[in-house]
Amino acid sequence: MLAPNEPLQLRVFIDKSVIEVFANDRQAICRRVYPARKDSLGIVLFAEGGAAKFTSVKAWEMMPSNPY
């Protein structure tokens, strides 16, 4: 849970079908996804129930964790 006025910092790692999300260095989730479309390469940021302000979005391409 966020403290009042605490900004949310997300670190998202995507490695083929595994997505890991780290929130404010306190919470983490990992999910396996199975994208069926070849164009499933994007990420969408959105908010439900209110407005959100994104102050920074950065992306880096990662090397495969397992080249096989």
mmCIF file as gemmi writes it, N, C-alpha and C atoms, coordinates in Angstrom:
data_model
loop_
_atom_site.group_PDB
_atom_site.id
_atom_site.type_symbol
_atom_site.label_atom_id
_atom_site.label_alt_id
_atom_site.label_comp_id
_atom_site.label_asym_id
_atom_site.label_entity_id
_atom_site.label_seq_id
_atom_site.pdbx_PDB_ins_code
_atom_site.Cartn_x
_atom_site.Cartn_y
_atom_site.Cartn_z
_atom_site.occupancy
_atom_site.B_iso_or_equiv
_atom_site.pdbx_formal_charge
_atom_site.auth_seq_id
_atom_site.auth_asym_id
_atom_site.pdbx_PDB_model_num
ATOM 1 N N . MET Axp A 1 ? 0.841 -1.176 0 1 0 ? 1 A 1
ATOM 2 C CA . MET Axp A 1 ? 0 0 0 1 0 ? 1 A 1
ATOM 3 C C . MET Axp A 1 ? 0.89 1.244 0 1 0 ? 1 A 1
ATOM 4 N N . LEU Axp A 2 ? 0.498 2.233 -0.752 1 0 ? 2 A 1
ATOM 5 C CA . LEU Axp A 2 ? 1.255 3.472 -0.828 1 0 ? 2 A 1
ATOM 6 C C . LEU Axp A 2 ? 0.869 4.413 0.31 1 0 ? 2 A 1
ATOM 7 N N . ALA Axp A 3 ? 1.851 5.133 0.817 1 0 ? 3 A 1
ATOM 8 C CA . ALA Axp A 3 ? 1.581 6.187 1.787 1 0 ? 3 A 1
ATOM 9 C C . ALA Axp A 3 ? 0.936 7.36 1.048 1 0 ? 3 A 1
ATOM 10 N N . PRO Axp A 4 ? 0.238 8.238 1.759 1 0 ? 4 A 1
ATOM 11 C CA . PRO Axp A 4 ? -0.35 9.406 1.093 1 0 ? 4 A 1
ATOM 12 C C . PRO Axp A 4 ? 0.719 10.195 0.331 1 0 ? 4 A 1
ATOM 13 N N . ASN Axp A 5 ? 0.416 10.521 -0.899 1 0 ? 5 A 1
ATOM 14 C CA . ASN Axp A 5 ? 1.303 11.287 -1.793 1 0 ? 5 A 1
ATOM 15 C C . ASN Axp A 5 ? 2.609 10.569 -2.147 1 0 ? 5 A 1
ATOM 16 N N . GLU Axp A 6 ? 2.722 9.29 -1.837 1 0 ? 6 A 1
ATOM 17 C CA . GLU Axp A 6 ? 3.928 8.542 -2.216 1 0 ? 6 A 1
ATOM 18 C C . GLU Axp A 6 ? 3.865 8.205 -3.703 1 0 ? 6 A 1
ATOM 19 N N . PRO Axp A 7 ? 4.896 8.57 -4.461 1 0 ? 7 A 1
ATOM 20 C CA . PRO Axp A 7 ? 4.886 8.207 -5.881 1 0 ? 7 A 1
ATOM 21 C C . PRO Axp A 7 ? 5.086 6.701 -6.051 1 0 ? 7 A 1
ATOM 22 N N . LEU Axp A 8 ? 4.508 6.169 -7.082 1 0 ? 8 A 1
ATOM 23 C CA . LEU Axp A 8 ? 4.646 4.752 -7.395 1 0 ? 8 A 1
ATOM 24 C C . LEU Axp A 8 ? 5.736 4.587 -8.436 1 0 ? 8 A 1
ATOM 25 N N . GLN Axp A 9 ? 6.734 3.785 -8.115 1 0 ? 9 A 1
ATOM 26 C CA . GLN Axp A 9 ? 7.802 3.482 -9.07 1 0 ? 9 A 1
ATOM 27 C C . GLN Axp A 9 ? 7.696 2.011 -9.436 1 0 ? 9 A 1
ATOM 28 N N . LEU Axp A 10 ? 7.517 1.745 -10.716 1 0 ? 10 A 1
ATOM 29 C CA . LEU Axp A 10 ? 7.428 0.368 -11.2 1 0 ? 10 A 1
ATOM 30 C C . LEU Axp A 10 ? 8.661 0.035 -12.021 1 0 ? 10 A 1
ATOM 31 N N . ARG Axp A 11 ? 9.206 -1.124 -11.783 1 0 ? 11 A 1
ATOM 32 C CA . ARG Axp A 11 ? 10.257 -1.678 -12.636 1 0 ? 11 A 1
ATOM 33 C C . ARG Axp A 11 ? 9.672 -2.939 -13.232 1 0 ? 11 A 1
ATOM 34 N N . VAL Axp A 12 ? 9.59 -2.967 -14.559 1 0 ? 12 A 1
ATOM 35 C CA . VAL Axp A 12 ? 8.939 -4.07 -15.263 1 0 ? 12 A 1
ATOM 36 C C . VAL Axp A 12 ? 9.974 -4.753 -16.15 1 0 ? 12 A 1
ATOM 37 N N . PHE Axp A 13 ? 10.107 -6.05 -15.987 1 0 ? 13 A 1
ATOM 38 C CA . PHE Axp A 13 ? 11.027 -6.848 -16.793 1 0 ? 13 A 1
ATOM 39 C C . PHE Axp A 13 ? 10.21 -7.86 -17.585 1 0 ? 13 A 1
ATOM 40 N N . ILE Axp A 14 ? 10.458 -7.905 -18.887 1 0 ? 14 A 1
ATOM 41 C CA . ILE Axp A 14 ? 9.751 -8.834 -19.757 1 0 ? 14 A 1
ATOM 42 C C . ILE Axp A 14 ? 10.781 -9.694 -20.467 1 0 ? 14 A 1
ATOM 43 N N . ASP Axp A 15 ? 10.678 -11.001 -20.305 1 0 ? 15 A 1
ATOM 44 C CA . ASP Axp A 15 ? 11.585 -11.942 -20.947 1 0 ? 15 A 1
ATOM 45 C C . ASP Axp A 15 ? 10.738 -13.006 -21.637 1 0 ? 15 A 1
ATOM 46 N N . LYS Axp A 16 ? 10.446 -12.769 -22.889 1 0 ? 16 A 1
ATOM 47 C CA . LYS Axp A 16 ? 9.577 -13.636 -23.702 1 0 ? 16 A 1
ATOM 48 C C . LYS Axp A 16 ? 8.214 -13.769 -23.051 1 0 ? 16 A 1
ATOM 49 N N . SER Axp A 17 ? 7.926 -14.854 -22.349 1 0 ? 17 A 1
ATOM 50 C CA . SER Axp A 17 ? 6.592 -15.044 -21.789 1 0 ? 17 A 1
ATOM 51 C C . SER Axp A 17 ? 6.528 -14.787 -20.283 1 0 ? 17 A 1
ATOM 52 N N . VAL Axp A 18 ? 7.591 -14.265 -19.673 1 0 ? 18 A 1
ATOM 53 C CA . VAL Axp A 18 ? 7.606 -13.99 -18.236 1 0 ? 18 A 1
ATOM 54 C C . VAL Axp A 18 ? 7.652 -12.484 -18.014 1 0 ? 18 A 1
ATOM 55 N N . ILE Axp A 19 ? 6.741 -11.992 -17.174 1 0 ? 19 A 1
ATOM 56 C CA . ILE Axp A 19 ? 6.703 -10.582 -16.812 1 0 ? 19 A 1
ATOM 57 C C . ILE Axp A 19 ? 6.889 -10.476 -15.304 1 0 ? 19 A 1
ATOM 58 N N . GLU Axp A 20 ? 7.855 -9.671 -14.874 1 0 ? 20 A 1
ATOM 59 C CA . GLU Axp A 20 ? 8.088 -9.411 -13.463 1 0 ? 20 A 1
ATOM 60 C C . GLU Axp A 20 ? 7.882 -7.919 -13.224 1 0 ? 20 A 1
ATOM 61 N N . VAL Axp A 21 ? 7.114 -7.59 -12.187 1 0 ? 21 A 1
ATOM 62 C CA . VAL Axp A 21 ? 6.844 -6.197 -11.844 1 0 ? 21 A 1
ATOM 63 C C . VAL Axp A 21 ? 7.257 -5.972 -10.397 1 0 ? 21 A 1
ATOM 64 N N . PHE Axp A 22 ? 8.115 -4.984 -10.186 1 0 ? 22 A 1
ATOM 65 C CA . PHE Axp A 22 ? 8.574 -4.609 -8.849 1 0 ? 22 A 1
ATOM 66 C C . PHE Axp A 22 ? 8.04 -3.214 -8.552 1 0 ? 22 A 1
ATOM 67 N N . ALA Axp A 23 ? 7.342 -3.047 -7.422 1 0 ? 23 A 1
ATOM 68 C CA . ALA Axp A 23 ? 6.724 -1.769 -7.056 1 0 ? 23 A 1
ATOM 69 C C . ALA Axp A 23 ? 7.42 -1.196 -5.825 1 0 ? 23 A 1
ATOM 70 N N . ASN Axp A 24 ? 8.039 -0.038 -5.985 1 0 ? 24 A 1
ATOM 71 C CA . ASN Axp A 24 ? 8.682 0.704 -4.897 1 0 ? 24 A 1
ATOM 72 C C . ASN Axp A 24 ? 9.628 -0.164 -4.058 1 0 ? 24 A 1
ATOM 73 N N . ASP Axp A 25 ? 10.265 -1.11 -4.675 1 0 ? 25 A 1
ATOM 74 C CA . ASP Axp A 25 ? 11.223 -1.996 -4.003 1 0 ? 25 A 1
ATOM 75 C C . ASP Axp A 25 ? 10.623 -2.714 -2.791 1 0 ? 25 A 1
ATOM 76 N N . ARG Axp A 26 ? 9.275 -2.838 -2.756 1 0 ? 26 A 1
ATOM 77 C CA . ARG Axp A 26 ? 8.631 -3.522 -1.631 1 0 ? 26 A 1
ATOM 78 C C . ARG Axp A 26 ? 7.782 -4.704 -2.06 1 0 ? 26 A 1
ATOM 79 N N . GLN Axp A 27 ? 7.19 -4.64 -3.23 1 0 ? 27 A 1
ATOM 80 C CA . GLN Axp A 27 ? 6.284 -5.667 -3.702 1 0 ? 27 A 1
ATOM 81 C C . GLN Axp A 27 ? 6.751 -6.167 -5.051 1 0 ? 27 A 1
ATOM 82 N N . ALA Axp A 28 ? 6.512 -7.414 -5.313 1 0 ? 28 A 1
ATOM 83 C CA . ALA Axp A 28 ? 6.868 -7.98 -6.617 1 0 ? 28 A 1
ATOM 84 C C . ALA Axp A 28 ? 5.824 -9.017 -7.023 1 0 ? 28 A 1
ATOM 85 N N . ILE Axp A 29 ? 5.547 -9.056 -8.31 1 0 ? 29 A 1
ATOM 86 C CA . ILE Axp A 29 ? 4.706 -10.117 -8.859 1 0 ? 29 A 1
ATOM 87 C C . ILE Axp A 29 ? 5.378 -10.637 -10.121 1 0 ? 29 A 1
ATOM 88 N N . CYS Axp A 30 ? 5.098 -11.868 -10.41 1 0 ? 30 A 1
ATOM 89 C CA . CYS Axp A 30 ? 5.631 -12.495 -11.614 1 0 ? 30 A 1
ATOM 90 C C . CYS Axp A 30 ? 4.478 -13.24 -12.273 1 0 ? 30 A 1
ATOM 91 N N . ARG Axp A 31 ? 4.338 -13.056 -13.561 1 0 ? 31 A 1
ATOM 92 C CA . ARG Axp A 31 ? 3.278 -13.733 -14.307 1 0 ? 31 A 1
ATOM 93 C C . ARG Axp A 31 ? 3.848 -14.298 -15.596 1 0 ? 31 A 1
ATOM 94 N N . ARG Axp A 32 ? 3.287 -15.389 -16 1 0 ? 32 A 1
ATOM 95 C CA . ARG Axp A 32 ? 3.631 -15.964 -17.291 1 0 ? 32 A 1
ATOM 96 C C . ARG Axp A 32 ? 2.498 -15.637 -18.246 1 0 ? 32 A 1
ATOM 97 N N . VAL Axp A 33 ? 2.839 -15.115 -19.408 1 0 ? 33 A 1
ATOM 98 C CA . VAL Axp A 33 ? 1.842 -14.764 -20.413 1 0 ? 33 A 1
ATOM 99 C C . VAL Axp A 33 ? 2.149 -15.53 -21.687 1 0 ? 33 A 1
ATOM 100 N N . TYR Axp A 34 ? 1.149 -15.686 -22.493 1 0 ? 34 A 1
ATOM 101 C CA . TYR Axp A 34 ? 1.307 -16.413 -23.747 1 0 ? 34 A 1
ATOM 102 C C . TYR Axp A 34 ? 0.792 -15.555 -24.894 1 0 ? 34 A 1
ATOM 103 N N . PRO Axp A 35 ? 1.591 -14.584 -25.312 1 0 ? 35 A 1
ATOM 104 C CA . PRO Axp A 35 ? 1.128 -13.737 -26.417 1 0 ? 35 A 1
ATOM 105 C C . PRO Axp A 35 ? 0.991 -14.557 -27.696 1 0 ? 35 A 1
ATOM 106 N N . ALA Axp A 36 ? -0.196 -14.512 -28.276 1 0 ? 36 A 1
ATOM 107 C CA . ALA Axp A 36 ? -0.458 -15.318 -29.47 1 0 ? 36 A 1
ATOM 108 C C . ALA Axp A 36 ? -0.17 -14.559 -30.759 1 0 ? 36 A 1
ATOM 109 N N . ARG Axp A 37 ? -0.159 -13.238 -30.688 1 0 ? 37 A 1
ATOM 110 C CA . ARG Axp A 37 ? 0.026 -12.444 -31.897 1 0 ? 37 A 1
ATOM 111 C C . ARG Axp A 37 ? 1.484 -12.024 -32.037 1 0 ? 37 A 1
ATOM 112 N N . LYS Axp A 38 ? 1.964 -12.027 -33.274 1 0 ? 38 A 1
ATOM 113 C CA . LYS Axp A 38 ? 3.35 -11.631 -33.528 1 0 ? 38 A 1
ATOM 114 C C . LYS Axp A 38 ? 3.581 -10.154 -33.244 1 0 ? 38 A 1
ATOM 115 N N . ASP Axp A 39 ? 2.512 -9.348 -33.272 1 0 ? 39 A 1
ATOM 116 C CA . ASP Axp A 39 ? 2.674 -7.922 -32.997 1 0 ? 39 A 1
ATOM 117 C C . ASP Axp A 39 ? 2.452 -7.575 -31.519 1 0 ? 39 A 1
ATOM 118 N N . SER Axp A 40 ? 2.43 -8.566 -30.638 1 0 ? 40 A 1
ATOM 119 C CA . SER Axp A 40 ? 2.272 -8.326 -29.198 1 0 ? 40 A 1
ATOM 120 C C . SER Axp A 40 ? 3.616 -7.913 -28.599 1 0 ? 40 A 1
ATOM 121 N N . LEU Axp A 41 ? 4.055 -6.726 -28.954 1 0 ? 41 A 1
ATOM 122 C CA . LEU Axp A 41 ? 5.371 -6.261 -28.53 1 0 ? 41 A 1
ATOM 123 C C . LEU Axp A 41 ? 5.321 -4.977 -27.708 1 0 ? 41 A 1
ATOM 124 N N . GLY Axp A 42 ? 4.151 -4.402 -27.502 1 0 ? 42 A 1
ATOM 125 C CA . GLY Axp A 42 ? 4.063 -3.106 -26.845 1 0 ? 42 A 1
ATOM 126 C C . GLY Axp A 42 ? 3.645 -3.203 -25.391 1 0 ? 42 A 1
ATOM 127 N N . ILE Axp A 43 ? 3.794 -2.073 -24.714 1 0 ? 43 A 1
ATOM 128 C CA . ILE Axp A 43 ? 3.37 -1.928 -23.326 1 0 ? 43 A 1
ATOM 129 C C . ILE Axp A 43 ? 2.461 -0.715 -23.276 1 0 ? 43 A 1
ATOM 130 N N . VAL Axp A 44 ? 1.381 -0.805 -22.513 1 0 ? 44 A 1
ATOM 131 C CA . VAL Axp A 44 ? 0.427 0.285 -22.379 1 0 ? 44 A 1
ATOM 132 C C . VAL Axp A 44 ? 0.358 0.688 -20.913 1 0 ? 44 A 1
ATOM 133 N N . LEU Axp A 45 ? 0.444 1.986 -20.642 1 0 ? 45 A 1
ATOM 134 C CA . LEU Axp A 45 ? 0.296 2.515 -19.289 1 0 ? 45 A 1
ATOM 135 C C . LEU Axp A 45 ? -1.073 3.166 -19.179 1 0 ? 45 A 1
ATOM 136 N N . PHE Axp A 46 ? -1.817 2.85 -18.116 1 0 ? 46 A 1
ATOM 137 C CA . PHE Axp A 46 ? -3.151 3.423 -17.942 1 0 ? 46 A 1
ATOM 138 C C . PHE Axp A 46 ? -3.494 3.444 -16.467 1 0 ? 46 A 1
ATOM 139 N N . ALA Axp A 47 ? -4.519 4.196 -16.125 1 0 ? 47 A 1
ATOM 140 C CA . ALA Axp A 47 ? -5.033 4.266 -14.757 1 0 ? 47 A 1
ATOM 141 C C . ALA Axp A 47 ? -6.531 4.017 -14.793 1 0 ? 47 A 1
ATOM 142 N N . GLU Axp A 48 ? -7.031 3.312 -13.801 1 0 ? 48 A 1
ATOM 143 C CA . GLU Axp A 48 ? -8.467 3.084 -13.662 1 0 ? 48 A 1
ATOM 144 C C . GLU Axp A 48 ? -8.972 3.861 -12.453 1 0 ? 48 A 1
ATOM 145 N N . GLY Axp A 49 ? -10.072 4.546 -12.61 1 0 ? 49 A 1
ATOM 146 C CA . GLY Axp A 49 ? -10.688 5.24 -11.488 1 0 ? 49 A 1
ATOM 147 C C . GLY Axp A 49 ? -10.081 6.6 -11.177 1 0 ? 49 A 1
ATOM 148 N N . GLY Axp A 50 ? -9.262 7.137 -12.032 1 0 ? 50 A 1
ATOM 149 C CA . GLY Axp A 50 ? -8.674 8.449 -11.772 1 0 ? 50 A 1
ATOM 150 C C . GLY Axp A 50 ? -7.557 8.74 -12.747 1 0 ? 50 A 1
ATOM 151 N N . ALA Axp A 51 ? -6.955 9.875 -12.562 1 0 ? 51 A 1
ATOM 152 C CA . ALA Axp A 51 ? -5.876 10.3 -13.449 1 0 ? 51 A 1
ATOM 153 C C . ALA Axp A 51 ? -4.533 9.794 -12.944 1 0 ? 51 A 1
ATOM 154 N N . ALA Axp A 52 ? -3.587 9.701 -13.853 1 0 ? 52 A 1
ATOM 155 C CA . ALA Axp A 52 ? -2.224 9.312 -13.499 1 0 ? 52 A 1
ATOM 156 C C . ALA Axp A 52 ? -1.266 10.231 -14.233 1 0 ? 52 A 1
ATOM 157 N N . LYS Axp A 53 ? -0.16 10.516 -13.6 1 0 ? 53 A 1
ATOM 158 C CA . LYS Axp A 53 ? 0.879 11.343 -14.212 1 0 ? 53 A 1
ATOM 159 C C . LYS Axp A 53 ? 2.149 10.509 -14.262 1 0 ? 53 A 1
ATOM 160 N N . PHE Axp A 54 ? 2.659 10.311 -15.457 1 0 ? 54 A 1
ATOM 161 C CA . PHE Axp A 54 ? 3.887 9.555 -15.635 1 0 ? 54 A 1
ATOM 162 C C . PHE Axp A 54 ? 5.024 10.546 -15.789 1 0 ? 54 A 1
ATOM 163 N N . THR Axp A 55 ? 5.958 10.541 -14.867 1 0 ? 55 A 1
ATOM 164 C CA . THR Axp A 55 ? 7.063 11.495 -14.925 1 0 ? 55 A 1
ATOM 165 C C . THR Axp A 55 ? 8.245 10.964 -15.706 1 0 ? 55 A 1
ATOM 166 N N . SER Axp A 56 ? 8.348 9.644 -15.833 1 0 ? 56 A 1
ATOM 167 C CA . SER Axp A 56 ? 9.469 9.07 -16.559 1 0 ? 56 A 1
ATOM 168 C C . SER Axp A 56 ? 9.115 7.658 -17.005 1 0 ? 56 A 1
ATOM 169 N N . VAL Axp A 57 ? 9.44 7.357 -18.24 1 0 ? 57 A 1
ATOM 170 C CA . VAL Axp A 57 ? 9.297 5.999 -18.766 1 0 ? 57 A 1
ATOM 171 C C . VAL Axp A 57 ? 10.573 5.702 -19.538 1 0 ? 57 A 1
ATOM 172 N N . LYS Axp A 58 ? 11.271 4.647 -19.135 1 0 ? 58 A 1
ATOM 173 C CA . LYS Axp A 58 ? 12.518 4.261 -19.797 1 0 ? 58 A 1
ATOM 174 C C . LYS Axp A 58 ? 12.425 2.795 -20.187 1 0 ? 58 A 1
ATOM 175 N N . ALA Axp A 59 ? 13.072 2.44 -21.275 1 0 ? 59 A 1
ATOM 176 C CA . ALA Axp A 59 ? 13.064 1.05 -21.729 1 0 ? 59 A 1
ATOM 177 C C . ALA Axp A 59 ? 14.455 0.667 -22.21 1 0 ? 59 A 1
ATOM 178 N N . TRP Axp A 60 ? 14.829 -0.557 -21.914 1 0 ? 60 A 1
ATOM 179 C CA . TRP Axp A 60 ? 16.094 -1.122 -22.381 1 0 ? 60 A 1
ATOM 180 C C . TRP Axp A 60 ? 15.804 -2.509 -22.92 1 0 ? 60 A 1
ATOM 181 N N . GLU Axp A 61 ? 16.504 -2.884 -23.952 1 0 ? 61 A 1
ATOM 182 C CA . GLU Axp A 61 ? 16.385 -4.245 -24.462 1 0 ? 61 A 1
ATOM 183 C C . GLU Axp A 61 ? 17.326 -5.123 -23.661 1 0 ? 61 A 1
ATOM 184 N N . MET Axp A 62 ? 16.803 -6.256 -23.194 1 0 ? 62 A 1
ATOM 185 C CA . MET Axp A 62 ? 17.591 -7.167 -22.373 1 0 ? 62 A 1
ATOM 186 C C . MET Axp A 62 ? 18.107 -8.325 -23.212 1 0 ? 62 A 1
ATOM 187 N N . MET Axp A 63 ? 19.243 -8.837 -22.833 1 0 ? 63 A 1
ATOM 188 C CA . MET Axp A 63 ? 19.747 -10.066 -23.442 1 0 ? 63 A 1
ATOM 189 C C . MET Axp A 63 ? 18.928 -11.229 -22.86 1 0 ? 63 A 1
ATOM 190 N N . PRO Axp A 64 ? 18.751 -12.308 -23.61 1 0 ? 64 A 1
ATOM 191 C CA . PRO Axp A 64 ? 17.999 -13.453 -23.093 1 0 ? 64 A 1
ATOM 192 C C . PRO Axp A 64 ? 18.677 -14.035 -21.856 1 0 ? 64 A 1
ATOM 193 N N . SER Axp A 65 ? 17.869 -14.416 -20.875 1 0 ? 65 A 1
ATOM 194 C CA . SER Axp A 65 ? 18.427 -15.043 -19.663 1 0 ? 65 A 1
ATOM 195 C C . SER Axp A 65 ? 18.824 -16.484 -19.95 1 0 ? 65 A 1
ATOM 196 N N . ASN Axp A 66 ? 18.173 -17.097 -20.939 1 0 ? 66 A 1
ATOM 197 C CA . ASN Axp A 66 ? 18.49 -18.451 -21.324 1 0 ? 66 A 1
ATOM 198 C C . ASN Axp A 66 ? 18.496 -18.49 -22.853 1 0 ? 66 A 1
ATOM 199 N N . PRO Axp A 67 ? 19.666 -18.588 -23.473 1 0 ? 67 A 1
ATOM 200 C CA . PRO Axp A 67 ? 19.712 -18.516 -24.937 1 0 ? 67 A 1
ATOM 201 C C . PRO Axp A 67 ? 19.173 -19.745 -25.657 1 0 ? 67 A 1
ATOM 202 N N . TYR Axp A 68 ? 18.725 -20.78 -24.945 1 0 ? 68 A 1
ATOM 203 C CA . TYR Axp A 68 ? 18.269 -22.006 -25.59 1 0 ? 68 A 1
ATOM 204 C C . TYR Axp A 68 ? 16.802 -21.983 -25.867 1 0 ? 68 A 1
